[in-house]
Amino acid sequence: MIPVGIEPDLRRDLFGGTGAVKVYNLDPSPMPPFAAALWCELEAGGNVGRHRQEHCPEIVLGLEGDGEATVGEQSYPLKAGSVVQLPLGSVLALRNLSPDTPLRYLIIKASA
């Protein structure tokens, strides 16, 4: 299910990765103690390159598809129901393992 009434921000080759990611900002207004809630769709076969969580700790919630989240050197499955914690300062990379279906996930950023 794709968010209705919200236009995505289309990002390509995010953090040196490959492919497109549609990012939907679910609530652009301030919502302490959270900094953002982002619904994301990574195209089939795409990946988001390694990047450090410099400003906010996060959690990534798998919604649909078959992916992998790598935090530091540890890899975790990213599929419906998966939860991946990203402490402040951790390094994250994401991969869509499917060659033909998008990977959908939710990012919840905590205020620092």
Backbone bond lengths (Angstrom), bond angles and torsions (degrees), N, CA, C in turn:
res aa  C-N    CA-C-N  psi(-1)  N-CA   C-N-CA  omega(-1)  CA-C   N-CA-C  phi
1 M - - - 1.446 - - 1.530 108.78 -
2 I 1.306 116.60 131.43 1.465 122.52 -179.20 1.527 108.21 -102.50
3 P 1.346 118.44 140.19 1.461 120.01 178.67 1.529 111.54 -55.80
4 V 1.321 116.34 135.82 1.462 122.43 -178.34 1.526 109.24 -95.62
5 G 1.328 116.14 137.41 1.456 121.42 175.02 1.521 115.08 80.74
6 I 1.321 118.22 6.90 1.466 121.95 178.72 1.521 107.43 -121.11
7 E 1.312 116.54 127.07 1.464 120.82 177.07 1.532 109.65 -82.59
8 P 1.328 117.11 133.60 1.463 118.53 179.59 1.525 112.19 -79.15
9 D 1.309 114.52 154.47 1.455 122.52 168.87 1.526 104.59 -94.33
10 L 1.327 118.21 113.69 1.458 122.13 -177.88 1.527 108.95 -86.60
11 R 1.316 115.27 120.60 1.469 120.92 -179.49 1.517 108.55 -118.51
12 R 1.314 116.28 134.21 1.468 121.33 -179.01 1.525 110.42 -113.35
13 D 1.328 114.63 141.73 1.467 121.83 175.22 1.532 111.15 50.82
14 L 1.324 116.06 47.99 1.457 123.79 -174.25 1.526 111.32 -62.06
15 F 1.320 116.11 127.00 1.469 123.81 179.56 1.531 111.46 55.07
16 G 1.327 116.75 36.28 1.464 120.69 178.25 1.516 113.91 82.80
17 G 1.325 117.26 8.72 1.465 121.33 177.36 1.514 110.87 -79.69
18 T 1.340 116.03 -162.17 1.460 121.09 178.86 1.519 109.64 -132.15
19 G 1.314 115.60 144.48 1.449 120.67 176.66 1.515 112.42 94.70
20 A 1.328 114.19 179.57 1.459 121.53 -176.06 1.519 111.16 -104.57
21 V 1.331 114.90 145.36 1.459 122.69 173.24 1.525 106.84 -124.68
22 K 1.338 115.96 124.92 1.460 120.70 172.02 1.523 106.11 -90.45
23 V 1.336 116.82 125.85 1.464 121.85 -179.06 1.522 108.41 -118.50
24 Y 1.331 115.36 119.98 1.460 122.49 178.96 1.527 107.82 -107.41
25 N 1.323 117.65 118.38 1.460 122.01 176.44 1.526 107.01 -82.97
26 L 1.334 117.03 108.03 1.457 121.29 -172.46 1.522 113.91 -72.11
27 D 1.327 117.94 -25.16 1.468 120.33 178.45 1.522 108.62 -154.36
28 P 1.341 117.74 95.50 1.467 120.38 -176.46 1.529 114.09 -72.20
29 S 1.336 118.68 -10.09 1.468 120.08 179.57 1.526 110.21 -80.87
30 P 1.334 117.98 156.37 1.463 120.14 177.72 1.529 111.03 -58.95
31 M 1.327 116.54 138.57 1.457 121.14 -179.47 1.523 111.11 -144.32
32 P 1.345 117.21 58.63 1.459 119.74 -179.68 1.533 111.06 -52.68
33 P 1.317 118.08 141.77 1.463 128.18 10.75 1.525 113.94 -90.20
34 F 1.334 117.72 19.89 1.453 120.63 -179.14 1.524 110.79 -106.67
35 A 1.332 115.68 143.90 1.457 121.04 179.55 1.525 111.63 -92.38
36 A 1.351 117.60 -28.42 1.467 120.19 -178.18 1.523 110.35 -168.20
37 A 1.332 113.71 154.08 1.461 122.88 170.10 1.523 105.79 -129.97
38 L 1.329 117.15 112.82 1.457 122.72 -173.69 1.523 110.56 -119.93
39 W 1.318 117.25 123.21 1.458 123.51 175.12 1.517 105.65 -94.59
40 C 1.338 118.22 123.96 1.465 121.45 -172.16 1.523 111.55 -125.30
41 E 1.324 114.73 149.20 1.462 121.48 176.63 1.528 107.95 -134.04
42 L 1.330 116.12 112.46 1.469 123.08 179.16 1.524 108.10 -96.82
43 E 1.325 115.98 126.13 1.462 119.67 -175.67 1.527 111.90 -61.86
44 A 1.335 114.96 158.17 1.456 122.33 179.72 1.526 110.79 -52.35
45 G 1.325 116.19 132.29 1.457 121.77 178.49 1.516 115.25 74.23
46 G 1.327 118.20 -1.05 1.468 121.22 -176.91 1.523 112.69 -82.98
47 N 1.312 114.39 169.07 1.461 120.14 175.43 1.526 110.20 -148.68
48 V 1.319 114.05 153.52 1.465 122.71 174.61 1.516 105.91 -106.70
49 G 1.333 117.20 124.40 1.458 121.40 -176.26 1.528 113.71 -67.19
50 R 1.321 114.54 164.95 1.462 121.82 -179.68 1.528 110.50 -60.43
51 H 1.331 114.80 132.43 1.464 119.94 177.48 1.526 109.17 -152.19
52 R 1.314 115.10 148.69 1.466 122.02 -176.20 1.532 110.27 -89.40
53 Q 1.322 115.71 140.45 1.461 122.38 175.22 1.530 107.17 -81.55
54 E 1.332 116.38 87.04 1.466 121.49 -171.99 1.521 114.39 -86.84
55 H 1.343 117.61 -25.86 1.459 119.40 -171.66 1.528 114.17 -112.28
56 C 1.335 117.54 -32.15 1.465 120.91 -174.16 1.527 110.59 -144.50
57 P 1.329 117.38 139.51 1.464 118.12 165.95 1.528 108.06 -68.82
58 E 1.336 117.04 154.01 1.461 121.19 -176.51 1.516 110.52 -140.40
59 I 1.325 114.60 163.62 1.455 121.17 161.63 1.521 106.78 -126.51
60 V 1.327 115.55 146.64 1.457 122.50 175.96 1.525 106.47 -115.74
61 L 1.334 115.91 126.08 1.459 122.15 -179.38 1.522 108.50 -111.67
62 G 1.317 117.43 121.02 1.457 120.96 176.71 1.516 110.81 -71.50
63 L 1.342 116.83 134.65 1.461 122.09 179.91 1.523 111.78 -110.32
64 E 1.339 117.08 -51.64 1.467 122.72 -178.49 1.516 109.23 -152.04
65 G 1.328 116.22 149.73 1.445 121.49 174.19 1.515 112.45 103.79
66 D 1.322 114.96 -170.77 1.459 122.39 -176.55 1.526 108.03 -132.03
67 G 1.335 115.43 105.61 1.455 119.15 -178.10 1.507 112.37 -137.27
68 E 1.321 113.60 -174.63 1.465 121.40 -179.59 1.518 108.07 -143.11
69 A 1.329 115.25 134.33 1.462 121.96 174.00 1.523 106.98 -111.40
70 T 1.314 116.73 130.29 1.457 121.04 176.22 1.524 107.65 -113.09
71 V 1.330 114.96 121.60 1.458 122.18 178.40 1.522 106.02 -113.88
72 G 1.334 115.66 114.35 1.468 119.13 -172.10 1.520 108.50 63.70
73 E 1.317 116.98 -117.65 1.466 121.88 178.83 1.525 112.27 -107.88
74 Q 1.344 118.27 -0.24 1.462 123.01 -176.69 1.524 110.97 -98.21
75 S 1.336 117.58 129.02 1.459 122.10 178.87 1.522 110.64 -101.73
76 Y 1.342 115.31 144.04 1.460 123.05 -179.27 1.522 108.76 -132.78
77 P 1.339 118.14 143.98 1.463 119.34 174.24 1.522 110.01 -65.27
78 L 1.318 116.06 144.82 1.463 121.42 175.97 1.525 106.76 -128.01
79 K 1.329 114.81 99.58 1.462 122.80 179.98 1.504 107.67 -147.42
80 A 1.318 118.68 -179.55 1.468 121.93 -177.11 1.528 110.45 -51.42
81 G 1.326 116.12 123.63 1.462 121.81 177.83 1.514 115.15 92.53
82 S 1.322 119.10 -9.81 1.468 121.36 178.99 1.523 110.48 -72.60
83 V 1.333 116.38 144.96 1.459 122.47 174.57 1.525 107.47 -129.59
84 V 1.328 116.71 127.27 1.463 122.33 179.65 1.521 107.96 -122.84
85 Q 1.340 116.36 124.03 1.466 121.81 178.92 1.512 110.66 -89.25
86 L 1.339 115.61 139.54 1.459 121.91 178.92 1.526 108.67 -128.59
87 P 1.330 117.28 92.13 1.467 119.21 177.08 1.530 110.50 -63.06
88 L 1.312 115.64 155.72 1.452 121.29 175.53 1.529 109.03 -53.20
89 G 1.327 116.98 131.53 1.456 122.18 179.85 1.521 114.47 92.44
90 S 1.330 118.27 -10.78 1.461 119.80 179.98 1.529 110.56 -73.76
91 V 1.330 115.53 161.52 1.461 122.20 -179.22 1.527 108.27 -112.66
92 L 1.339 115.94 129.15 1.459 122.53 -175.21 1.520 111.57 -121.12
93 A 1.324 115.89 142.55 1.467 123.64 167.18 1.522 106.98 -138.13
94 L 1.339 116.95 146.91 1.463 122.17 179.50 1.524 109.72 -126.32
95 R 1.348 115.21 145.57 1.469 120.13 176.15 1.516 109.40 -135.85
96 N 1.316 115.96 137.22 1.460 121.32 170.26 1.520 106.11 -91.95
97 L 1.319 117.08 114.99 1.454 121.53 -176.58 1.526 113.15 -81.79
98 S 1.335 117.55 -10.20 1.461 121.13 -179.26 1.528 111.08 -88.16
99 P 1.337 116.98 134.08 1.465 119.50 176.95 1.523 113.31 -80.15
100 D 1.363 117.91 -9.38 1.456 117.25 -176.18 1.529 116.58 -140.15
101 T 1.325 119.64 3.09 1.466 119.47 175.40 1.523 110.25 -129.39
102 P 1.346 116.85 146.04 1.461 120.10 179.77 1.528 111.76 -69.18
103 L 1.308 115.39 157.15 1.463 123.46 172.01 1.512 106.32 -103.70
104 R 1.338 116.41 123.43 1.464 120.94 -179.42 1.521 108.92 -113.85
105 Y 1.335 115.15 134.25 1.466 120.78 -177.57 1.515 109.99 -152.03
106 L 1.309 114.72 160.31 1.453 122.51 179.81 1.518 108.22 -115.12
107 I 1.331 116.97 134.17 1.458 122.05 174.77 1.527 108.28 -111.63
108 I 1.319 115.88 125.38 1.460 122.17 175.28 1.527 106.66 -112.97
109 K 1.332 116.22 117.62 1.455 122.09 -180.00 1.528 108.78 -100.32
110 A 1.327 116.17 128.48 1.467 120.64 176.08 1.519 108.83 -86.66
111 S 1.317 116.68 149.73 1.453 119.75 174.14 1.526 108.03 -68.46
112 A 1.307 116.30 142.13 1.469 120.06 -178.45 1.510 111.24 -75.83
